[in-house]
Amino acid sequence: MNLKPLGDRIIVEVLEDEEVTSSGIVLPDTAKEKPQRGRVLSVGPGSRDDEGKYIPLDVEEGDEIVFSKYGGTEIKVGTDDYLILRESDVLAKVTGDREPAGATA
């Protein structure tokens, strides 16, 4: 990927899981909710403070994150789809082995 995010932006690969109902029916893409989890691929230098120095971001490349449902800008590079988010659209970092409630991985 030849993209470098600017400022407090990050590039995310959206993690989509195949959704299956409790009765075993696979839901098509049109019936699914927008995914809210992704893996950080690239991080910008951060925003600047009053003195012009960069404020580092709280996320790093490789972090798995939860982001706001309709945040960011979707882009396509070649055959791959990515999302460019501001750090403020990131709600949490996923840590440990436990899945969030309602997640299917």
C-alpha positions in Angstrom: 0.0 0.0 0.0 1.4 3.4 -1.0 -0.6 5.6 1.3 0.8 7.7 4.2 -1.9 9.3 6.4 -1.5 13.0 7.3 -2.1 14.6 10.7 -4.2 12.6 13.2 -5.5 10.2 10.5 -5.0 6.5 10.4 -5.6 3.9 7.6 -7.6 0.9 8.7 -8.4 -2.5 7.2 -12.0 -3.3 8.1 -12.4 -6.7 9.7 -15.7 -8.2 8.4 -17.0 -11.4 9.8 -19.5 -13.6 8.1 -22.7 -13.3 10.1 -24.8 -16.4 10.8 -28.0 -16.3 12.7 -28.6 -18.7 15.6 -30.5 -21.0 13.3 -27.6 -21.2 10.8 -28.8 -18.8 8.1 -25.9 -16.8 6.6 -26.8 -13.1 6.2 -26.1 -11.4 2.9 -24.1 -8.1 2.9 -27.2 -6.0 2.4 -28.7 -7.3 5.6 -25.6 -6.8 7.7 -24.8 -3.8 9.9 -21.7 -1.8 9.0 -18.6 -3.3 10.7 -17.0 -1.4 13.5 -13.7 -3.3 14.0 -10.5 -3.0 12.0 -6.8 -3.4 12.1 -4.6 -0.3 11.9 -2.3 -0.4 8.8 -0.7 3.0 8.9 -0.6 6.0 11.3 -0.1 9.7 10.6 2.4 11.8 12.6 -0.3 13.2 14.8 -1.8 16.7 15.2 0.4 19.7 16.2 0.3 21.5 19.5 0.5 25.3 19.9 4.3 25.2 19.5 4.1 23.2 16.3 5.3 19.9 17.8 3.6 16.7 16.9 1.3 15.0 19.5 1.7 11.3 19.0 -1.4 9.1 18.4 -2.7 6.6 21.0 -2.9 3.8 18.3 -0.1 2.1 16.5 0.3 0.0 13.4 -1.1 -3.5 14.0 -3.6 -2.5 16.7 -7.1 -3.9 16.5 -9.6 -1.1 17.1 -13.3 -0.4 17.4 -14.4 2.7 15.6 -17.6 4.7 15.2 -20.1 3.1 12.8 -20.3 5.9 10.2 -16.9 7.5 10.7 -14.2 7.9 8.2 -13.8 7.8 4.4 -13.9 4.5 2.4 -11.3 4.2 -0.3 -10.3 1.5 -2.8 -6.6 0.9 -3.6 -6.4 -1.7 -6.4 -8.7 -4.5 -5.3 -8.5 -3.7 -1.6 -10.9 -1.5 0.5 -9.6 0.6 3.3 -11.0 3.2 5.7 -9.3 6.5 6.6 -10.3 7.6 10.1 -9.4 10.5 12.4 -8.1 9.4 15.8 -11.2 10.9 17.3 -13.3 8.3 15.4 -11.5 5.5 17.2 -13.6 4.4 20.3 -11.3 1.7 21.7 -8.4 -0.6 21.2 -9.1 -4.3 21.5 -6.9 -6.0 24.1 -6.7 -9.5 25.5 -8.4 -12.6 24.2 -12.0 -11.9 25.1 -14.4 -10.9 22.2 -16.7 -7.9 22.7 -20.4 -8.8 23.4 -22.2 -9.7 20.2 -19.1 -10.1 18.2 -18.5 -13.2 16.0 -14.9 -13.8 15.0 
